[in-house]
């Protein structure tokens, strides 16, 4: 197991950016990044490569690759180490306890649904939900808005995949867009960039697959080319989390446990929020630990919140709603799944995350300085 390192993590990275631009940070910063930022490069590119954990980087790329040559250390993700929680921490400079984005599919009690908040759809039925989006209940101010408000001369640009308007259709196109922005004029620029891989490919094919190796090689090659086109620029690359290969435990296959649920599983398969009938809580706790104690830590809601795993700061008002009577946290290679009667069938993901293993938690800090 590996708990988040609250002095050396992805939130620290974002707070270093705030500090560099003259804004009081919310949390401790990264000393190694502070020193490099102090060199005063005109342009800063902050790139998130989803799922690029330290384990995946070392498994698939050689030491002489661009990404490994410029890796200056390892930092911790937040808990749970999953995209909804971790990218929001990157963009806000806050911990999950503060911003409330705890997982891919939290339960919203006001509409009695488990919702994929990025997609605004019911996780179990697949139904697209209307306006307002449930994500609107979890607003936050980005570090980029804070920075540009405090530094009007800095021009902010976002370069994301094509799920946003005018987004990049490939990583190669993303790098071209970034290069063009840097070269466009002489103004100081802050560029936020995010790419879906290797996370997407690792979900589909597994951590050790040749498909992941090919995707990473392509990313590495295009970053090498991008680096040659940059001047007076600091390129910061990191990841929201990593992944491990998983096997699934279906709660539907254990009627004695399924019968205890008063709501379907929510949040994540490796950080599962479990809402249990009042008269079944003691039985559920005992039986779950007998069956799966080797693979999961089962914490009561009170113990989970008191553990501090979600980070430091003032608790977001939605957090209590999102945490069930128990939370099951993966500590080995198992992942919990659940199927609602009559609901859609989700294809099992070969690689997954959100647990407490070092493999999921450790991500690289990669820095490249262009003169």
N, C-alpha and C positions, 0 to 999 in steps of 0.2 A: 504494500500500500504506500501511497505517497499523498500526503496532505498538501494543499496549496502553500507555497512559500510567500507569505504576505510582505516580504521585503525584496522579492526578486521575481516579479511576475508580469503578466501582460498589462495589468492595471498600472504598474510602476512605469511601464513604457509610455503609456498615454499621458501619465502625469509628468514625465520628463518633457514631453512636447509642450504641455501647458507651461511648465516652468521656463522652458527656453524662450517662449514668446511673452514672458513677463506676467503670467497669470499664476496666482497662488495655487499650488497643486492641492488636490483633495487628499492625496495619500503619498507615501514615500516614493521617491523617484529611483530610476536605475542609474547608479553611479557611472557605469561604463558608458552608457548612452549620453549622460550629461556631459562627460568629458569630450566626446566627439561632437556633440551639438555646439559646444563652446567654440569650436573652430570657425563657426559663423558662416557656413555655406548659405548661399543666397536662396537655393531651392531645396526643399525637403520633399521626398517621396516616401510615403508610408504605405507599404504593400502587405496585405494579408493573403497568404496562400492557405486556403482552407484545408485543414487536416495534415499540414506538413509538420508532423512531429519529428522529434530528434531520432526516434527509432526508424522511421520511414526514410528520412534523409540519409542516414548512415547505411541502411539496408540496400538502397537502390543507386546511390550516386558515389562515385569514386572521390578520393580525397582531393584530386586536382580539379574537380568540377567547380563551377563558379560559386554555387551556393555553399559548398563545404569550405572552399578557400577563404570565404569572407565571413564564415560563422565565428563570432567572437565569444560565444558562450551559450548556456542553457538557461531558460527562464521557465517559470511555472505558469500553467493556465490557471483559470479560476475553477471553482466547483459550482455546478457540474461542468466538466470540460466538454462542452457541446456548443454548437454554432450559435444558437439563440442567446445563450448566456454569455459566451465569450466574445463574440463580435460586438455585442452591445456594450460589454465592458471596455473593449478597445475604443469604440466610438464615443463613449460617455466619460471614460476615466473613473468609472464607479464599479463597485462590486455588485454581484447579483442581488445581494440582500438589499441594496440601495435602489437599483433600477427595476427590479421585479421580473426581468426576463429570465425565468428559471429553467426553461426547457422548451423542446420543440412543440409540445402539445399539452399545455396546462388546462385544467378544468375551470370553466367560468360558471360559477353557481347561478348567476342571474339569468342565464339562458339554458342552464343544465346541459352543457355540451363540453366535450373535450375538443379543443380547437388547435389546429396547426396555425399558429399566429402569423408566420411569414406568408402563408398561403390564404389565410382567412377562410378556412373550410373546416367542416366537422371531420375529425380524424376517423371516426368509425363509420359514418355513412357516406363520406365523400362529398356531402352537399356544400356548395359554395354559399357563403353567408353574405348578407347584404351590408349596407352602410348603416351606421359607422363601422369601420373595421375594429375588431377586438383589440388590435395593436394600439388603437387610439387611446385605450385605457392605460397604456404604459408609455406615456411620452417621456422623452428625455432631451436635454440639450446637448448637442454634440460638441466635442472638443474643438472641431473645426469652426463652428459658429462662434464659440467663445474666443478662439484665436483671432479670427478675422474682425470681430467686433472690437477687440482690443488693439489690433494692428491693421488699420484700414488699408495700408499700402500693400499688404500681403494678399495675393490673388489665390483664391481657393478653387481647386478643380477636383471633381470626382470622376474616376475612371473605373467603371464596373462592367460586369457582363451584360448581355442584352436583355436581361429581365428588367432593366431600367431603360428609359428612352435614350436612344443613341448609344447604347452600350456596345461593348465589343463582342463579336461573335466567336472570337478565338483569342488565345493568349498572345499569339503573334500580333493580332490587331490591337490588343490592349497595349502592348509595348510600343507600337508605332504611335498610338494616340498619346502616350506619355511623352515620348520623344518629341513629338510635334508641339506639345504644350510647353515643354521646357524651352524649346528653341523659338517660340512665337514672338516674344518681346523680352525686354530687359527687366521686367518687374519681378520682385521676389515672389515665389510661388510655393504653395503647399498643396500637394497632390495626394489624395487618398485613393488607394487602389485595392480592389478585392477580386480574387479569382476562385472559382468553385473547386478547382483541383489542387492536390490529389484526392480530396475528400470524396468527391462524387465517384471517381473510379475505384477507390478503395472500398467504398460501400458495395459496389457492384461485383468486384472481382477478388477482394481480399487484400490484406496488407502485403503479402509476399508475391503477388501476381506479376507476370511480365507486363501486363497492361499498365500497372502503376509505374513500373520502371520506365516504360516508353513515355508516359505522360510527363514524368519528372525530367527525363532527358530533354524532352521538347521545351519544357519550361526553362531548364537550365541554359539551353542553347540560346533561347531568345533573350534571356536576361544578360547573357554575355554580350550579345549584340547591342542591347539597350545601353549597357554600361559604356560602350565605346562612343555613344552619341551624346553623352551627358557632359556638361561642364558646370563647375561651381555648384555641385549638387551632392546632397547626402541621400542615399537610398537605404531605407530601413525596411527589412523584410522579416516577418515573423509569421506565426500561425496561431489560430484560435485554440487548437487542441490537436491531439493525434488520434490514432485508432489502434485497435487490436482485432484479430480474427475472433469471432464469437460463435457459440452454439446456443440454441434457443431452448428455453423452458416455457411451455405454454401453460398458463394458469387454467385454461379450459380443460386441460388433461388431468387436473386434480380437482374433482368435484367438491371435495371437502373444503378446499380453499376457495374455489369459485363461489361456493354457497355463502362464504363470509363477506363477499364484496357487496357494498351498497352502491358503488359507482364503478365504472370501468377504469382500468389502469390509465394513469396520465403522467405527464412530464417526459419521461424517457424510459427505455427498457433497462438501462443500467443505472438509473436513478429514478426508480419507480415510486410515484406517489400513490398510496393505497388507502382508499376510504373503506373502512370496515364497519359492519353492523355492530351496534353497541354491545349486543349480547354475545358477540363472537370474537371480541378483540383478544381476550386471553388465550382462547383456543388457537386463533390464527397465529399469534405471535409464537406460541410454543411449537405448533405443527410446522410452520414455515421454517423455523430455525432447525428443527429436526431434519427436514428434507433438504434444505438449501443453505444451511449455515456455513458450509465449506466455501460457498461461492458468493454469498451476500452478507453484508452487515444490515441487520434490521433495527432501525431506530424508531422510537416513538416520535410523534411530532414535537413534543417538548424537548426530548433529548437531541433531536436533529437541529432544532433552532438554537439550542444552547451550545451545540458543538462548535459553532463559529465557522463551519465549512463554507457557508455562503459569503463569507467575507466580513469586512468591518464597515461601520457606518450606521446610519439611521434606517431602520427597516421600512421598506416600501409597504404601503397599506394593502396591496394585493397579495403579499407573500403568504399571509395566514390562510387565504382562500386556496392558494395553489398547493399547500402542503396538506396531505391527508393525515389519517390517524397514524400511519407508519410510512417510512421511506426505506426502500430496499436498495442498497448501494452495491454495485458489482465490485468485487475485489479479485476475481479471477476471470475466466473467459466465458461466463454464462451471461445471457441476456434474457429478460422476461418478455414474453409476448402475450397478447390477449386479443380475442376475437369476439365482437359483439354479435349475438344472434341476428342473422339477416344483414349484417354489415358487410362492407367491402373487405376483400382479402388483401392484406399487404404482403408484398414479396419480401422475404427475410433478407436483411442486409448481411453480407458476408463479413464485412468489417464494420465495427461500431465503436461507440465511445460514450462518455458521460459517467464512467466509473472512476474508482480511486487507484488505478494502477499507475505506476511510473510511466509506462508506455503511453497511456492516454494523456498524462498530465504534462510531460516535458516537451517543450517546443524550443526551436533554435532562435537565437538573436543574430541576425545577419546584417552587417553594415558594409556599405561600399561608398567610398568618398571619391568623387570626380573633381579634379582641379579645374 
